[in-house]
Amino acid sequence: MARPKMLKLPEVLEEIDMSRAAFYRMRARGQAPKLIRLPNGQIRCRRSDLDAWWERQENAAA
């Protein structure tokens, strides 16, 4: 079984065209894509979680 695609935070920020500070403000409001902290302290976002977030943004804008 293939592991889910995991994106690094800079990759997520580039895709959503947002600064790190703006992203963390949005995260504090509970409006950001779900992030995962790995045992080594690095942060990742599953591709599926980012895609689901995009879909929610599109539905909210409609």
Biopython code that builds the backbone (N, CA, C, O; Angstrom):
import numpy as np
from Bio.PDB.StructureBuilder import StructureBuilder

atoms = [
    (1, "MET", "N", (0.854, -1.189, 0.000)),
    (1, "MET", "CA", (0.000, 0.000, 0.000)),
    (1, "MET", "C", (0.896, 1.247, 0.000)),
    (1, "MET", "O", (1.837, 1.355, 0.787)),
    (2, "ALA", "N", (0.586, 2.162, -0.882)),
    (2, "ALA", "CA", (1.391, 3.379, -1.011)),
    (2, "ALA", "C", (1.090, 4.341, 0.130)),
    (2, "ALA", "O", (-0.052, 4.480, 0.569)),
    (3, "ARG", "N", (2.159, 5.007, 0.601)),
    (3, "ARG", "CA", (1.978, 6.027, 1.641)),
    (3, "ARG", "C", (1.334, 7.259, 1.012)),
    (3, "ARG", "O", (1.567, 7.549, -0.162)),
    (4, "PRO", "N", (0.527, 7.986, 1.786)),
    (4, "PRO", "CA", (-0.063, 9.221, 1.238)),
    (4, "PRO", "C", (1.029, 10.256, 0.981)),
    (4, "PRO", "O", (2.027, 10.316, 1.699)),
    (5, "LYS", "N", (0.824, 11.065, -0.050)),
    (5, "LYS", "CA", (1.766, 12.129, -0.382)),
    (5, "LYS", "C", (1.752, 13.149, 0.745)),
    (5, "LYS", "O", (0.695, 13.637, 1.144)),
    (6, "MET", "N", (2.943, 13.464, 1.254)),
    (6, "MET", "CA", (3.080, 14.435, 2.332)),
    (6, "MET", "C", (3.825, 15.647, 1.799)),
    (6, "MET", "O", (4.892, 15.509, 1.201)),
    (7, "LEU", "N", (3.269, 16.831, 2.013)),
    (7, "LEU", "CA", (3.866, 18.077, 1.548)),
    (7, "LEU", "C", (4.542, 18.797, 2.705)),
    (7, "LEU", "O", (4.032, 18.812, 3.825)),
    (8, "LYS", "N", (5.680, 19.385, 2.427)),
    (8, "LYS", "CA", (6.351, 20.225, 3.426)),
    (8, "LYS", "C", (5.610, 21.553, 3.499)),
    (8, "LYS", "O", (4.951, 21.955, 2.541)),
    (9, "LEU", "N", (5.719, 22.232, 4.636)),
    (9, "LEU", "CA", (5.009, 23.494, 4.816)),
    (9, "LEU", "C", (5.337, 24.513, 3.727)),
    (9, "LEU", "O", (4.417, 25.165, 3.232)),
    (10, "PRO", "N", (6.602, 24.685, 3.326)),
    (10, "PRO", "CA", (6.877, 25.639, 2.240)),
    (10, "PRO", "C", (6.154, 25.287, 0.933)),
    (10, "PRO", "O", (5.778, 26.179, 0.173)),
    (11, "GLU", "N", (5.962, 23.993, 0.675)),
    (11, "GLU", "CA", (5.226, 23.570, -0.528)),
    (11, "GLU", "C", (3.757, 23.963, -0.413)),
    (11, "GLU", "O", (3.149, 24.411, -1.386)),
    (12, "VAL", "N", (3.189, 23.793, 0.783)),
    (12, "VAL", "CA", (1.790, 24.177, 1.012)),
    (12, "VAL", "C", (1.641, 25.686, 0.850)),
    (12, "VAL", "O", (0.721, 26.154, 0.179)),
    (13, "LEU", "N", (2.548, 26.448, 1.466)),
    (13, "LEU", "CA", (2.473, 27.907, 1.397)),
    (13, "LEU", "C", (2.585, 28.388, -0.043)),
    (13, "LEU", "O", (1.897, 29.328, -0.439)),
    (14, "GLU", "N", (3.448, 27.749, -0.828)),
    (14, "GLU", "CA", (3.588, 28.137, -2.229)),
    (14, "GLU", "C", (2.309, 27.847, -3.001)),
    (14, "GLU", "O", (1.859, 28.670, -3.798)),
    (15, "GLU", "N", (1.724, 26.678, -2.763)),
    (15, "GLU", "CA", (0.509, 26.311, -3.491)),
    (15, "GLU", "C", (-0.654, 27.241, -3.162)),
    (15, "GLU", "O", (-1.413, 27.627, -4.051)),
    (16, "ILE", "N", (-0.797, 27.601, -1.895)),
    (16, "ILE", "CA", (-1.933, 28.467, -1.538)),
    (16, "ILE", "C", (-1.571, 29.948, -1.617)),
    (16, "ILE", "O", (-2.405, 30.812, -1.346)),
    (17, "ASP", "N", (-0.322, 30.237, -1.989)),
    (17, "ASP", "CA", (0.158, 31.608, -2.183)),
    (17, "ASP", "C", (-0.105, 32.454, -0.936)),
    (17, "ASP", "O", (-0.818, 33.456, -0.970)),
    (18, "MET", "N", (0.503, 32.006, 0.168)),
    (18, "MET", "CA", (0.285, 32.671, 1.445)),
    (18, "MET", "C", (1.596, 32.705, 2.229)),
    (18, "MET", "O", (2.414, 31.790, 2.130)),
    (19, "SER", "N", (1.783, 33.754, 2.996)),
    (19, "SER", "CA", (2.970, 33.832, 3.849)),
    (19, "SER", "C", (2.798, 32.900, 5.041)),
    (19, "SER", "O", (1.683, 32.512, 5.390)),
    (20, "ARG", "N", (3.911, 32.551, 5.652)),
    (20, "ARG", "CA", (3.886, 31.691, 6.839)),
    (20, "ARG", "C", (3.085, 32.361, 7.953)),
    (20, "ARG", "O", (2.297, 31.699, 8.628)),
    (21, "ALA", "N", (3.278, 33.665, 8.152)),
    (21, "ALA", "CA", (2.563, 34.382, 9.219)),
    (21, "ALA", "C", (1.054, 34.358, 8.978)),
    (21, "ALA", "O", (0.281, 34.099, 9.901)),
    (22, "ALA", "N", (0.639, 34.624, 7.753)),
    (22, "ALA", "CA", (-0.798, 34.603, 7.433)),
    (22, "ALA", "C", (-1.371, 33.198, 7.610)),
    (22, "ALA", "O", (-2.492, 33.028, 8.089)),
    (23, "PHE", "N", (-0.585, 32.198, 7.215)),
    (23, "PHE", "CA", (-1.033, 30.816, 7.362)),
    (23, "PHE", "C", (-1.263, 30.480, 8.832)),
    (23, "PHE", "O", (-2.280, 29.881, 9.180)),
    (24, "TYR", "N", (-0.321, 30.863, 9.698)),
    (24, "TYR", "CA", (-0.476, 30.546, 11.116)),
    (24, "TYR", "C", (-1.604, 31.344, 11.762)),
    (24, "TYR", "O", (-2.228, 30.862, 12.708)),
    (25, "ARG", "N", (-1.877, 32.542, 11.279)),
    (25, "ARG", "CA", (-3.062, 33.279, 11.770)),
    (25, "ARG", "C", (-4.333, 32.520, 11.387)),
    (25, "ARG", "O", (-5.242, 32.365, 12.202)),
    (26, "MET", "N", (-4.387, 32.051, 10.146)),
    (26, "MET", "CA", (-5.542, 31.293, 9.675)),
    (26, "MET", "C", (-5.656, 29.981, 10.471)),
    (26, "MET", "O", (-6.757, 29.545, 10.811)),
    (27, "ARG", "N", (-4.525, 29.372, 10.755)),
    (27, "ARG", "CA", (-4.517, 28.122, 11.531)),
    (27, "ARG", "C", (-5.047, 28.363, 12.940)),
    (27, "ARG", "O", (-5.785, 27.532, 13.470)),
    (28, "ALA", "N", (-4.683, 29.487, 13.553)),
    (28, "ALA", "CA", (-5.163, 29.817, 14.899)),
    (28, "ALA", "C", (-6.677, 29.971, 14.923)),
    (28, "ALA", "O", (-7.310, 29.722, 15.950)),
    (29, "ARG", "N", (-7.262, 30.379, 13.803)),
    (29, "ARG", "CA", (-8.724, 30.507, 13.688)),
    (29, "ARG", "C", (-9.386, 29.192, 13.287)),
    (29, "ARG", "O", (-10.608, 29.136, 13.147)),
    (30, "GLY", "N", (-8.593, 28.127, 13.100)),
    (30, "GLY", "CA", (-9.143, 26.828, 12.726)),
    (30, "GLY", "C", (-9.549, 26.744, 11.268)),
    (30, "GLY", "O", (-10.405, 25.934, 10.912)),
    (31, "GLN", "N", (-8.941, 27.577, 10.404)),
    (31, "GLN", "CA", (-9.353, 27.640, 9.006)),
    (31, "GLN", "C", (-8.294, 27.131, 8.035)),
    (31, "GLN", "O", (-8.481, 27.225, 6.822)),
    (32, "ALA", "N", (-7.207, 26.603, 8.531)),
    (32, "ALA", "CA", (-6.104, 26.158, 7.674)),
    (32, "ALA", "C", (-6.198, 24.656, 7.422)),
    (32, "ALA", "O", (-6.891, 23.943, 8.148)),
    (33, "PRO", "N", (-5.505, 24.178, 6.398)),
    (33, "PRO", "CA", (-5.431, 22.725, 6.195)),
    (33, "PRO", "C", (-4.790, 22.051, 7.410)),
    (33, "PRO", "O", (-3.974, 22.650, 8.111)),
    (34, "LYS", "N", (-5.169, 20.816, 7.640)),
    (34, "LYS", "CA", (-4.642, 20.055, 8.766)),
    (34, "LYS", "C", (-3.152, 19.783, 8.573)),
    (34, "LYS", "O", (-2.720, 19.385, 7.492)),
    (35, "LEU", "N", (-2.379, 20.002, 9.624)),
    (35, "LEU", "CA", (-0.941, 19.725, 9.601)),
    (35, "LEU", "C", (-0.631, 18.576, 10.553)),
    (35, "LEU", "O", (-1.359, 18.323, 11.513)),
    (36, "ILE", "N", (0.467, 17.889, 10.260)),
    (36, "ILE", "CA", (0.926, 16.779, 11.079)),
    (36, "ILE", "C", (2.353, 17.075, 11.505)),
    (36, "ILE", "O", (3.188, 17.425, 10.671)),
    (37, "ARG", "N", (2.644, 16.939, 12.795)),
    (37, "ARG", "CA", (4.013, 17.090, 13.282)),
    (37, "ARG", "C", (4.620, 15.696, 13.381)),
    (37, "ARG", "O", (4.120, 14.838, 14.108)),
    (38, "LEU", "N", (5.694, 15.486, 12.648)),
    (38, "LEU", "CA", (6.376, 14.206, 12.652)),
    (38, "LEU", "C", (7.204, 14.055, 13.922)),
    (38, "LEU", "O", (7.498, 15.048, 14.588)),
    (39, "PRO", "N", (7.584, 12.822, 14.268)),
    (39, "PRO", "CA", (8.390, 12.612, 15.479)),
    (39, "PRO", "C", (9.688, 13.424, 15.499)),
    (39, "PRO", "O", (10.193, 13.754, 16.572)),
    (40, "ASN", "N", (10.230, 13.748, 14.325)),
    (40, "ASN", "CA", (11.473, 14.535, 14.284)),
    (40, "ASN", "C", (11.206, 16.040, 14.373)),
    (40, "ASN", "O", (12.138, 16.839, 14.284)),
    (41, "GLY", "N", (9.937, 16.431, 14.548)),
    (41, "GLY", "CA", (9.576, 17.830, 14.702)),
    (41, "GLY", "C", (9.191, 18.538, 13.415)),
    (41, "GLY", "O", (8.689, 19.662, 13.450)),
    (42, "GLN", "N", (9.422, 17.890, 12.279)),
    (42, "GLN", "CA", (9.046, 18.509, 11.006)),
    (42, "GLN", "C", (7.528, 18.496, 10.847)),
    (42, "GLN", "O", (6.833, 17.658, 11.423)),
    (43, "ILE", "N", (7.032, 19.445, 10.052)),
    (43, "ILE", "CA", (5.594, 19.573, 9.830)),
    (43, "ILE", "C", (5.279, 19.178, 8.401)),
    (43, "ILE", "O", (5.986, 19.558, 7.467)),
    (44, "ARG", "N", (4.222, 18.419, 8.240)),
    (44, "ARG", "CA", (3.785, 17.979, 6.923)),
    (44, "ARG", "C", (2.271, 18.153, 6.808)),
    (44, "ARG", "O", (1.558, 18.273, 7.804)),
    (45, "CYS", "N", (1.811, 18.160, 5.565)),
    (45, "CYS", "CA", (0.376, 18.204, 5.269)),
    (45, "CYS", "C", (0.104, 17.099, 4.254)),
    (45, "CYS", "O", (0.774, 17.024, 3.223)),
    (46, "ARG", "N", (-0.860, 16.256, 4.535)),
    (46, "ARG", "CA", (-1.222, 15.223, 3.554)),
    (46, "ARG", "C", (-1.820, 15.905, 2.327)),
    (46, "ARG", "O", (-2.575, 16.870, 2.449)),
    (47, "ARG", "N", (-1.479, 15.402, 1.156)),
    (47, "ARG", "CA", (-2.042, 15.929, -0.094)),
    (47, "ARG", "C", (-3.568, 15.879, -0.033)),
    (47, "ARG", "O", (-4.244, 16.811, -0.468)),
    (48, "SER", "N", (-4.103, 14.790, 0.506)),
    (48, "SER", "CA", (-5.564, 14.637, 0.581)),
    (48, "SER", "C", (-6.185, 15.694, 1.494)),
    (48, "SER", "O", (-7.281, 16.178, 1.209)),
    (49, "ASP", "N", (-5.503, 16.066, 2.592)),
    (49, "ASP", "CA", (-6.029, 17.099, 3.490)),
    (49, "ASP", "C", (-6.015, 18.461, 2.806)),
    (49, "ASP", "O", (-6.942, 19.252, 2.982)),
    (50, "LEU", "N", (-4.966, 18.743, 2.022)),
    (50, "LEU", "CA", (-4.897, 20.017, 1.312)),
    (50, "LEU", "C", (-5.967, 20.076, 0.222)),
    (50, "LEU", "O", (-6.601, 21.113, 0.030)),
    (51, "ASP", "N", (-6.168, 18.963, -0.494)),
    (51, "ASP", "CA", (-7.207, 18.927, -1.530)),
    (51, "ASP", "C", (-8.592, 19.131, -0.925)),
    (51, "ASP", "O", (-9.424, 19.834, -1.498)),
    (52, "ALA", "N", (-8.844, 18.514, 0.239)),
    (52, "ALA", "CA", (-10.135, 18.686, 0.919)),
    (52, "ALA", "C", (-10.308, 20.137, 1.358)),
    (52, "ALA", "O", (-11.408, 20.683, 1.277)),
    (53, "TRP", "N", (-9.225, 20.764, 1.823)),
    (53, "TRP", "CA", (-9.284, 22.172, 2.228)),
    (53, "TRP", "C", (-9.634, 23.051, 1.035)),
    (53, "TRP", "O", (-10.473, 23.945, 1.136)),
    (54, "TRP", "N", (-8.971, 22.784, -0.118)),
    (54, "TRP", "CA", (-9.274, 23.547, -1.337)),
    (54, "TRP", "C", (-10.758, 23.419, -1.686)),
    (54, "TRP", "O", (-11.401, 24.408, -2.039)),
    (55, "GLU", "N", (-11.296, 22.213, -1.588)),
    (55, "GLU", "CA", (-12.701, 21.993, -1.919)),
    (55, "GLU", "C", (-13.623, 22.786, -0.990)),
    (55, "GLU", "O", (-14.617, 23.363, -1.431)),
    (56, "ARG", "N", (-13.279, 22.806, 0.305)),
    (56, "ARG", "CA", (-14.100, 23.603, 1.249)),
    (56, "ARG", "C", (-14.034, 25.085, 0.901)),
    (56, "ARG", "O", (-15.040, 25.786, 1.003)),
    (57, "GLN", "N", (-12.863, 25.573, 0.491)),
    (57, "GLN", "CA", (-12.732, 26.994, 0.132)),
    (57, "GLN", "C", (-13.575, 27.301, -1.097)),
    (57, "GLN", "O", (-14.240, 28.335, -1.157)),
    (58, "GLU", "N", (-13.548, 26.407, -2.070)),
    (58, "GLU", "CA", (-14.344, 26.616, -3.293)),
    (58, "GLU", "C", (-15.841, 26.603, -2.981)),
    (58, "GLU", "O", (-16.599, 27.413, -3.515)),
    (59, "ASN", "N", (-16.260, 25.683, -2.118)),
    (59, "ASN", "CA", (-17.692, 25.599, -1.756)),
    (59, "ASN", "C", (-18.122, 26.834, -0.978)),
    (59, "ASN", "O", (-19.236, 27.323, -1.165)),
    (60, "ALA", "N", (-17.268, 27.340, -0.120)),
    (60, "ALA", "CA", (-17.600, 28.524, 0.669)),
    (60, "ALA", "C", (-17.694, 29.765, -0.217)),
    (60, "ALA", "O", (-18.452, 30.688, 0.081)),
    (61, "ALA", "N", (-16.927, 29.785, -1.298)),
    (61, "ALA", "CA", (-16.918, 30.949, -2.194)),
    (61, "ALA", "C", (-18.093, 30.909, -3.173)),
    (61, "ALA", "O", (-18.424, 31.924, -3.786)),
    (62, "ALA", "N", (-18.714, 29.755, -3.320)),
    (62, "ALA", "CA", (-19.808, 29.618, -4.305)),
    (62, "ALA", "C", (-21.108, 30.201, -3.803)),
    (62, "ALA", "O", (-22.115, 30.164, -4.510)),
]
sb = StructureBuilder()
sb.init_structure("model")
sb.init_model(0)
sb.init_chain("A")
sb.init_seg("    ")
for serial, (resi, resn, name, xyz) in enumerate(atoms, 1):
    if name == "N":
        sb.init_residue(resn, " ", resi, " ")
    sb.init_atom(name, np.array(xyz, "f"), 0.0, 1.0, " ", f" {name:<3s}", serial, name[0])
structure = sb.get_structure()
